[in-house]
Each structure stands twice: as structure tokens, then as C-alpha cells.
Amino acid sequence: RIRAGKSASMTSSPRAITTARSRDPHVASQRGALVDLRAALYDRRVVPPALPRVIDRYELLAELGSGGFATVYRARHALTHQEVAVKVLRPRDPGSDRWISEARAAAAVQHRNVVRVLDCGHAGDEVFIVMELVSGPTLADVIASEGPMPAARAVGIAVQLLDGLAVAHARSIVHRDIKPPNVIVTRDENGADLPKILDFGVSKQTTEISRTLDGTAIGTPGYM
């Protein structure tokens, strides 16, 4: 008697319930919209703009790397043909004015252990920062491939990085994201290590009113 009194919803199999729901036009519409959204996000993520392309006076030739905020390209100046690195920020980034302001400040830091900022600006809805093009592995790559460094080499690299940071600090600029992936290890004229600090993109001028919201963390947790 109890079995006979069960409702259809209780006796229906999961497959039957799923089939019934899939026939609901409202559910089908929602699923279609979700599929379209996933496809759009996938296309934005994996289909980069075709290269080469031009942004302002720079021809973007090849992608060097990409992160959460920007993509870095090897590029060439249209008039001087000088090869540079161009960082292109994500379109319509709400912090674009901050990026430009801090790029101008970083351009004032001139030191052999700091990658120079050469130019910056807007091109349509994109913000770009032009930097010295430096060849070589990152410090993170060196550590991963060679393992722990001899103390003398590690100290030599660290001292040079501190020299570069001291020049930035003298101009009231704090990097805020010093870590091995943000250091390029190249060679000087004698073949010795010449580390260069990259990416002053999250730097901060301590003489200005802070543009970082209270309670917002800036940097990489493992190195903070």
C-alpha cells in the first residue's frame, strides 16, 4: 500500500527526472547561455591578437610572457627600429592611470641593475609601458635549473639587487614585488652575473597619496 501511494516524483528514476528537466525550455535557455559564455571566455583566453600588430609607434613582434594584468611583447620602434619590450595592460583596466603615473616615476630610476622604463602611454583603450629589452633567464629559472647557488654567487647577486633598489628608494619608489621571477640574470662585459630588476608595475611612490585601497594586499604572498 505504501508503494502504491508513492508519488510519480518519488518513483521516477534520476535519468527520467534529468530528461524531463532538459525538456524545460527555461532550463535549456539557461544552459545555452552558459555554453555561449564559456565559449566567449575560452576564445578571449586562448586567442591572442594576431601578430605582428602596431600599438602607437611600436610594432609588436612576439609574445614574451603573460600575467594577470598584462602581456609583454618583443617589439620594434617604427622609426628608430630599436628593439624593446612592450607591456600591454588588459583593456579597460580601472587602474590604468596608476600604471601610467608609476611608469613615469620608474623611468627616473637609472641604474645598471634596473630594467629601464623608456616610454608609456595610451593607444585606444589599451595602456602600454615600453622597457629596455634584456636577454637572459630569470633568477627563478636559474635556481630551478642549477639548484642552490654557492654562497659567494648568491651574495654577489643580492648585493647588486640591493644597489638597484637603493637608487629607487632614494627617489621614494618602493617596488613591492621583489621575487626571483622579477629578476633577469644577464652578463656584463666580463661575463659576470648582472642581475636586473624587472616590473615596477606594482611600485609605489611613497611621497604621493596612496592609491591602494585600505585592506588591499599588493605583491606575491610567498615573498611578502
C-alpha contacts under 8 A as a table, 3 or more apart, distances in Angstrom:
res1	aa1	res2	aa2	distance
1	R	4	A	5.04
1	R	5	G	6.26
2	I	5	G	5.16
2	I	6	K	6.65
3	R	6	K	5.49
6	K	10	M	6.20
6	K	11	T	6.75
7	S	10	M	5.32
7	S	11	T	6.51
8	A	11	T	5.16
8	A	12	S	5.85
9	S	12	S	5.30
9	S	17	I	7.93
12	S	16	A	6.06
12	S	17	I	6.59
13	S	16	A	5.17
13	S	17	I	6.41
14	P	17	I	5.09
14	P	18	T	6.11
15	R	18	T	5.08
15	R	19	T	6.11
16	A	19	T	5.06
16	A	20	A	6.18
17	I	20	A	5.10
17	I	21	R	6.23
18	T	21	R	5.14
18	T	22	S	6.13
19	T	22	S	5.11
19	T	23	R	6.49
20	A	23	R	5.32
20	A	24	D	6.82
21	R	24	D	5.19
21	R	27	V	6.87
22	S	25	P	7.73
22	S	27	V	6.54
22	S	28	A	6.17
23	R	27	V	7.73
23	R	28	A	7.03
24	D	27	V	5.38
24	D	28	A	6.21
25	P	28	A	4.97
25	P	29	S	6.03
26	H	29	S	5.13
26	H	30	Q	6.36
27	V	30	Q	5.13
27	V	31	R	6.22
28	A	31	R	5.11
28	A	32	G	6.14
29	S	32	G	5.08
29	S	33	A	6.25
30	Q	33	A	5.15
30	Q	34	L	6.23
31	R	34	L	5.05
31	R	35	V	6.19
32	G	35	V	5.13
32	G	36	D	6.23
33	A	36	D	5.09
33	A	37	L	6.16
34	L	37	L	5.04
34	L	38	R	6.15
35	V	38	R	5.16
35	V	39	A	6.15
36	D	39	A	5.10
36	D	40	A	6.17
37	L	40	A	5.08
37	L	41	L	6.18
38	R	41	L	5.17
38	R	42	Y	6.02
39	A	42	Y	5.04
39	A	43	D	6.09
40	A	43	D	5.14
40	A	44	R	6.25
41	L	44	R	5.14
41	L	45	R	6.14
42	Y	45	R	5.11
42	Y	46	V	6.16
43	D	46	V	5.53
43	D	47	V	5.47
44	R	47	V	5.83
44	R	48	P	7.31
45	R	48	P	7.41
49	P	53	R	7.93
50	A	53	R	6.73
51	L	60	L	6.61
51	L	61	L	6.08
51	L	62	A	6.88
52	P	59	E	6.46
52	P	60	L	5.30
52	P	61	L	4.87
52	P	62	A	7.25
53	R	59	E	5.64
53	R	60	L	5.34
53	R	61	L	7.26
54	V	57	R	6.98
54	V	58	Y	5.59
54	V	59	E	4.34
54	V	60	L	5.91
55	I	58	Y	5.39
55	I	59	E	6.43
55	I	60	L	7.30
55	I	123	A	6.33
56	D	122	H	7.98
56	D	123	A	5.89
57	R	77	H	5.91
57	R	78	A	5.40
57	R	79	L	7.68
58	Y	75	A	6.16
58	Y	76	R	5.49
58	Y	77	H	4.64
58	Y	78	A	5.59
59	E	75	A	5.34
59	E	76	R	5.22
59	E	77	H	6.45
59	E	78	A	6.54
60	L	63	E	7.99
60	L	73	Y	6.04
60	L	74	R	6.15
60	L	75	A	4.36
60	L	76	R	6.72
60	L	86	V	7.67
61	L	73	Y	6.78
61	L	74	R	5.60
61	L	75	A	5.18
61	L	76	R	7.35
62	A	73	Y	5.46
62	A	74	R	5.26
62	A	75	A	7.16
63	E	66	S	7.81
63	E	71	T	7.32
63	E	72	V	6.08
63	E	73	Y	4.35
63	E	74	R	6.28
64	L	71	T	7.74
64	L	72	V	5.46
64	L	73	Y	5.09
64	L	74	R	6.31
65	G	71	T	5.93
65	G	72	V	5.31
65	G	73	Y	7.12
66	S	70	A	6.03
66	S	71	T	4.21
66	S	72	V	6.10
67	G	70	A	5.54
67	G	71	T	6.23
69	F	89	L	5.93
69	F	90	R	5.97
70	A	87	K	6.35
70	A	88	V	5.45
70	A	89	L	4.17
70	A	90	R	5.49
71	T	87	K	5.65
71	T	88	V	5.40
71	T	89	L	6.54
71	T	90	R	7.82
72	V	85	A	6.59
72	V	86	V	5.53
72	V	87	K	4.24
72	V	88	V	6.25
73	Y	85	A	5.59
73	Y	86	V	5.20
73	Y	87	K	6.36
73	Y	88	V	7.87
74	R	83	E	7.06
74	R	84	V	6.04
74	R	85	A	4.81
74	R	86	V	6.44
74	R	133	L	7.48
75	A	83	E	5.59
75	A	84	V	5.30
75	A	85	A	5.77
75	A	86	V	6.31
76	R	81	H	5.38
76	R	82	Q	5.48
76	R	83	E	4.39
76	R	84	V	6.01
77	H	80	T	5.60
77	H	81	H	4.74
77	H	82	Q	5.34
77	H	83	E	6.50
77	H	84	V	7.50
78	A	81	H	5.72
83	E	133	L	6.74
84	V	130	V	6.76
84	V	131	M	6.00
84	V	132	E	5.37
84	V	133	L	4.58
85	A	130	V	5.81
85	A	131	M	5.08
85	A	132	E	6.01
85	A	133	L	4.93
86	V	128	F	6.56
86	V	129	I	5.67
86	V	130	V	4.48
86	V	131	M	6.17
87	K	128	F	5.46
87	K	129	I	5.08
87	K	130	V	6.34
87	K	131	M	7.82
88	V	126	E	6.81
88	V	127	V	5.89
88	V	128	F	4.46
88	V	129	I	6.64
89	L	93	D	7.14
89	L	96	S	7.94
89	L	126	E	6.36
89	L	127	V	5.41
89	L	128	F	6.14
90	R	93	D	5.79
90	R	126	E	6.82
90	R	127	V	7.67
91	P	125	D	5.56
91	P	126	E	4.99
91	P	127	V	7.33
92	R	96	S	7.60
92	R	125	D	5.95
92	R	126	E	6.93
93	D	96	S	5.53
94	P	97	D	7.85
95	G	98	R	5.34
95	G	99	W	6.46
96	S	99	W	5.06
96	S	100	I	6.37
96	S	127	V	6.53
97	D	100	I	5.23
97	D	101	S	6.21
98	R	101	S	5.09
98	R	102	E	6.11
98	R	211	R	7.47
99	W	102	E	5.31
99	W	103	A	6.00
99	W	201	G	6.47
99	W	202	V	7.91
100	I	103	A	5.07
100	I	104	R	6.28
100	I	120	C	6.56
100	I	121	G	6.81
100	I	127	V	7.80
100	I	129	I	7.77
101	S	104	R	5.31
101	S	105	A	6.50
102	E	105	A	4.92
102	E	106	A	6.08
102	E	200	F	7.69
102	E	201	G	7.06
102	E	202	V	7.98
102	E	203	S	6.62
102	E	204	K	6.77
102	E	205	Q	7.30
103	A	106	A	5.00
103	A	107	A	6.12
103	A	117	V	6.88
103	A	119	D	7.99
103	A	120	C	6.83
103	A	129	I	6.95
103	A	200	F	7.35
103	A	201	G	7.03
104	R	107	A	5.18
104	R	108	A	7.05
104	R	117	V	7.94
104	R	119	D	7.93
104	R	120	C	7.51
105	A	108	A	5.60
105	A	109	V	7.50
105	A	173	I	7.54
105	A	205	Q	7.48
106	A	109	V	5.39
106	A	116	R	7.78
106	A	117	V	6.35
106	A	168	A	7.78
106	A	173	I	7.54
106	A	200	F	6.62
107	A	110	Q	7.40
107	A	116	R	6.35
107	A	117	V	4.61
107	A	118	L	6.30
107	A	119	D	7.73
109	V	114	V	7.51
109	V	116	R	7.23
109	V	167	V	6.71
109	V	168	A	5.82
109	V	171	R	7.59
110	Q	114	V	7.04
110	Q	116	R	6.66
110	Q	167	V	7.80
111	H	114	V	5.39
111	H	115	V	7.94
111	H	116	R	7.89
111	H	164	G	6.09
111	H	167	V	7.24
112	R	115	V	7.63
112	R	164	G	7.40
112	R	196	K	7.18
113	N	160	Q	6.50
113	N	161	L	6.35
113	N	163	D	7.45
113	N	164	G	5.17
113	N	194	L	6.91
113	N	195	P	5.79
113	N	196	K	4.22
113	N	197	I	6.10
114	V	164	G	5.85
114	V	196	K	4.78
114	V	197	I	4.64
114	V	198	L	6.73
115	V	131	M	6.86
115	V	132	E	5.91
115	V	134	V	7.61
115	V	196	K	5.74
115	V	197	I	5.82
115	V	198	L	5.68
116	R	131	M	5.65
116	R	132	E	5.29
117	V	129	I	7.34
117	V	130	V	5.99
117	V	131	M	4.40
117	V	132	E	6.43
118	L	129	I	7.80
118	L	130	V	5.39
118	L	131	M	5.25
118	L	132	E	6.80
119	D	129	I	5.96
119	D	130	V	4.85
119	D	131	M	7.06
120	C	127	V	7.59
120	C	128	F	5.52
120	C	129	I	4.26
120	C	130	V	5.77
121	G	127	V	5.89
121	G	128	F	5.62
121	G	129	I	6.76
122	H	125	D	7.00
122	H	126	E	5.77
122	H	127	V	4.60
122	H	128	F	6.34
123	A	126	E	5.21
123	A	127	V	6.29
123	A	128	F	7.56
134	V	184	I	7.56
134	V	186	T	7.60
135	S	184	I	7.78
135	S	186	T	6.57
136	G	184	I	6.10
136	G	185	V	5.74
136	G	186	T	5.09
137	P	140	A	7.94
137	P	141	D	5.83
137	P	142	V	6.53
137	P	184	I	5.76
137	P	185	V	5.78
137	P	186	T	7.31
138	T	141	D	5.10
138	T	142	V	6.41
138	T	180	P	6.64
138	T	181	P	5.47
138	T	182	N	6.89
138	T	183	V	5.42
138	T	184	I	4.27
138	T	185	V	5.73
139	L	142	V	5.02
139	L	143	I	6.23
139	L	180	P	4.73
139	L	181	P	6.02
139	L	182	N	7.61
139	L	183	V	5.48
139	L	184	I	5.93
139	L	185	V	5.93
140	A	143	I	5.23
140	A	144	A	6.11
140	A	180	P	4.60
140	A	181	P	5.07
140	A	183	V	7.87
141	D	144	A	5.07
141	D	145	S	6.09
141	D	181	P	7.58
142	V	145	S	5.30
142	V	146	E	5.81
142	V	147	G	7.58
143	I	146	E	5.33
143	I	147	G	4.93
143	I	148	P	6.29
143	I	149	M	7.31
144	A	147	G	5.69
146	E	149	M	7.50
149	M	153	R	6.43
149	M	154	A	5.88
150	P	153	R	5.54
150	P	154	A	6.32
151	A	154	A	5.12
151	A	155	V	6.03
152	A	155	V	5.26
152	A	156	G	6.12
153	R	156	G	5.03
153	R	157	I	6.28
154	A	157	I	5.30
154	A	158	A	6.12
155	V	158	A	4.98
155	V	159	V	6.02
156	G	159	V	5.34
156	G	160	Q	6.49
157	I	160	Q	5.32
157	I	161	L	6.32
157	I	193	D	7.00
157	I	194	L	7.45
157	I	195	P	6.37
158	A	161	L	5.10
158	A	162	L	6.19
159	V	162	L	5.08
159	V	163	D	6.26
160	Q	163	D	4.99
160	Q	164	G	6.41
160	Q	194	L	7.78
160	Q	195	P	6.99
161	L	164	G	5.15
161	L	165	L	6.21
161	L	195	P	6.85
161	L	196	K	7.22
161	L	197	I	7.00
162	L	165	L	5.00
162	L	166	A	5.96
163	D	166	A	5.12
163	D	167	V	6.63
164	G	167	V	5.41
164	G	168	A	6.65
164	G	197	I	7.48
165	L	168	A	5.03
165	L	169	H	6.06
165	L	174	V	7.92
165	L	175	H	7.79
166	A	169	H	4.98
166	A	170	A	6.07
167	V	170	A	5.08
167	V	171	R	6.71
168	A	171	R	5.26
168	A	172	S	6.51
168	A	173	I	5.13
168	A	174	V	6.76
168	A	175	H	7.94
169	H	172	S	4.74
169	H	173	I	5.02
169	H	174	V	6.02
170	A	173	I	7.37
172	S	205	Q	5.48
172	S	206	T	5.32
172	S	207	T	6.31
173	I	203	S	6.53
173	I	204	K	5.52
173	I	205	Q	4.55
173	I	206	T	6.19
174	V	203	S	5.37
174	V	204	K	5.22
174	V	205	Q	6.47
174	V	206	T	7.13
175	H	178	I	6.66
175	H	200	F	5.64
175	H	202	V	6.53
175	H	203	S	4.17
175	H	204	K	6.56
176	R	202	V	6.28
176	R	203	S	5.61
176	R	204	K	7.39
176	R	218	I	6.90
176	R	219	G	5.83
177	D	182	N	7.77
177	D	200	F	7.99
177	D	202	V	6.91
177	D	203	S	7.68
177	D	218	I	7.66
177	D	219	G	4.76
177	D	220	T	6.30
177	D	223	Y	7.57
177	D	224	M	7.73
178	I	182	N	6.37
178	I	183	V	7.91
178	I	197	I	7.98
178	I	223	Y	7.25
179	K	182	N	5.51
179	K	183	V	7.00
179	K	223	Y	6.28
180	P	183	V	5.41
181	P	184	I	7.62
182	N	197	I	6.12
182	N	198	L	4.93
182	N	199	D	6.36
183	V	195	P	6.33
183	V	196	K	5.52
183	V	197	I	4.72
183	V	198	L	5.61
184	I	195	P	5.53
184	I	196	K	5.16
184	I	197	I	6.57
184	I	198	L	7.00
185	V	193	D	6.42
185	V	194	L	5.81
185	V	195	P	4.32
185	V	196	K	6.42
186	T	193	D	6.08
186	T	194	L	5.07
186	T	195	P	5.91
186	T	196	K	7.52
187	R	190	N	7.53
187	R	191	G	5.14
187	R	192	A	5.36
187	R	193	D	4.92
187	R	194	L	4.91
187	R	195	P	7.82
188	D	191	G	5.24
188	D	192	A	5.52
188	D	193	D	6.51
188	D	194	L	5.61
189	E	192	A	7.52
199	D	202	V	7.42
200	F	203	S	4.91
202	V	218	I	7.21
202	V	219	G	7.42
204	K	210	S	7.89
205	Q	208	E	5.66
206	T	209	I	7.66
206	T	210	S	7.66
210	S	213	L	7.87
212	T	216	T	6.68
213	L	216	T	5.52
219	G	223	Y	7.75
219	G	224	M	6.75
220	T	223	Y	5.62
220	T	224	M	6.17
221	P	224	M	5.18
